[in-house]
């Protein structure tokens, strides 16, 4: 596997979380989807366990900036799961590159 992967409107690889002004290097699995009910792009994913993130947040969630190579967005971290992994979610442009839409069909 490459250092990071894009595809199917997702991203897997290194990222930086900025939480309470502190930058924390993490590994993430992210995905995006268009929600027809509100017409917006929603992105979400999982932040793999990181000791500093767990130490900083404990059992609470927080707002965070997430940065991947060449992209950034603001999202919300949930409380950690049993394995100290955090979920992150946001709306709008995600913190990773999106595939270009297919060209329109012509007759």
Rosetta blueprint (number, residue, H / E / L):
1 X L
2 X L
3 X L
4 X L
5 X E
6 X E
7 X E
8 X L
9 X L
10 X E
11 X E
12 X E
13 X E
14 X E
15 X E
16 X E
17 X E
18 X E
19 X E
20 X L
21 X L
22 X E
23 X E
24 X E
25 X E
26 X E
27 X E
28 X E
29 X E
30 X E
31 X E
32 X E
33 X E
34 X E
35 X E
36 X L
37 X L
38 X L
39 X L
40 X E
41 X E
42 X E
43 X E
44 X E
45 X E
46 X E
47 X E
48 X L
49 X L
50 X L
51 X H
52 X H
53 X H
54 X H
55 X H
56 X H
57 X H
58 X L
59 X L
60 X L
61 X L
62 X E
63 X E
64 X E
65 X E
66 X E
67 X E
68 X E
69 X L
70 X L
71 X E
72 X E
73 X E
74 X E
75 X E
76 X E
77 X E
78 X L
79 X L
80 X L
81 X L
82 X L
83 X L
84 X L
85 X L
86 X E
87 X E
88 X E
89 X E
90 X E
91 X E
92 X L
93 X L
94 X L
95 X L
96 X L
97 X L
98 X L
99 X L
100 X L
101 X L
102 X L
103 X L
104 X L
105 X L
106 X L
107 X L
